[in-house]
Amino acid sequence: MPWNEWEDARLRLKKLGAEFVGAPNVDEALGQAKMYLKDPDGYVIELKASRDIQKTLRPPA
């Protein structure tokens, strides 16, 4: 998801009482943010953002 929407989503989900699996994590060095939460059926969903999506999706050299 777009970087600027990740924090808005985190705050909204927290306010709605979503069950996070661990604490949401922002790694500024990598320019990535992740959060995991459970859906109503108990499945874990990952929401991830990247400051540079092209860099993130590029295969390792």
Buried (B, 14 or more C-beta within 10 A) or exposed (E): EEBEEBEEBBEEBEEEEBEEEEEBEBEEEEBBBBBBBEEEEEEEEEBEBBBEEEEEEEEEE
